[in-house]
Amino acid sequence: MFKKPRGTRDFTPEEMQKRKYVEECMRSTFGSFGYKEIQTPMFENLELFTAKSGEGIIQEIYSFMDKGGRDLALRPELTAPVMRFYVDKLQMEPKPLKLFYFGNCFRYDRPQKGRYREFRQAGCEIIGVDTPEAYAELIAMAYTLLKNVGLKNIKLNIGNLNILSSMFNVLNLPKDKQKCLVPLIDKSLSEDVLSALQDFGIKPQEATSFLEILQTTDIKKISGYIKSDQTALDELSKLEQILNLLRDSFDIKNYEVKISIVRGLDYYKGIVFEIDAPSLGAEKQLCGGGAYELISLFGGKETPTAGFAIGFDRTILALEAEEYQFPAPKIDVYVIPVNEDMTGKALEIARTLRERGISVDVDLLKRGIGKSLKYASSINAEKAIIVGLNELKEDSMTIRDMSSGEQKIVNINDYPLAGQRI
């Protein structure tokens, strides 16, 4: 017996209904903010990903050599392909350029709940603007997008990597020691951060002060800690502007300042943010993004860029954890011929209804009215049309409301138009 590869999934019609519903909600929200959809290939030149993430990424992805001897890879994420596409085709487009996308990605990960070897990602980029207003709108769109799919309990955290860098400078930490601290900060390992700082020769009081500022949400305290760095103070002022815009212009109040957001990727610069779903426990992050620099790496002229990615599969898991009631799959009409002689007419009626924008299924098993009505109920058909000899003699058909059980006879020539109720 053949089985699916490890780390992949099959989706039932009911599961696909959920996924299509969530994707269409997201697509609608992207569009409402003026973003336009693009698509990139499922595989790219391997060099694209090693240039962005280093040679170590090869151990984490599906890479291969094609028949022409070219080193290729299934895409592990979508930002690099989009930046490659931008440099290749879109640099001369009017700015700001707002792009969004959906796509399957592939990573050679250890499979676990919410983490698969094939997974779907949604994301966006805004290119050519770096004002507080642009960042506030980007963050607001990410938050709105998750709210619009139906999530009730999400948490928005906002930080700034330039401020974190200034905090490192207060302690006179060289780059190599900063890199040692970043993974610990990323995983919120406070005791390990303290221990590492002390190993680096930082006095206990200074290490404790650093950790307190790292964990505070009080902008005044952060300002006091980096007061000698005017560039960082300017970044903090911009952060305050973004927070004010979120609160006043976008009516988003459920956020916290979190300077400990590091994203763990060297190309992020300045503002960063994450959105969590507490219902998911340890693997709770749904969305991450911020400002970054990648265009010049791929041969383009550097321009301000920011974006975010959303874990599509985790979003669905979060909705299920909140017991969200997804819209049930349904069909408008189920057509039932009372006997074999009526099958041709039933198919003709189905064709006519489909041409008018109505979803239709037909009994193809010739199972009889009783069993056909039971089946119509099981597929959530709103109406059943019964086609019998007596009805045809009068150019009519019997329409049954599957919810109420009420039936009425309607003239065949009075088929409903698209959008009309039957």
Secondary structure, DSSP 8 states (H G I E B T S, - for coil): -----TT-----HHHHHHHHHHHHHHHHHHHHTT-EE----SEEEHHHHHHHH-GGGGGGS-EEE-TTS-EEEE-S-SHHHHHHHIIIIITTS-SSEEEEEEEEEE-----BTTB-SEEEEEEEEEES---HHHHHHHHHHHHHHHHHTT----EEEEEEHHHHHHHHHHTT--HHHHHHHHHHHHTT-HHHHHHHHHHTT--HHHHHHHHHHHH---HHHHHHHTTT-HHHHHHHHHHHHHHHHHHHTS----EEE-TT--TT-TTEEEEEEEEE-GGGTTS-EEEEEEEE--GGGGTS----EEEEEEEHHHHHHHHHHTT-------EEEEEEESSGGGHHHHHHHHHHHHHTT--EEE--S---HHHHHHHHHHTTEEEEEEE-HHHHHTTEEEEEETTT--EEEEEGGG---TTS--
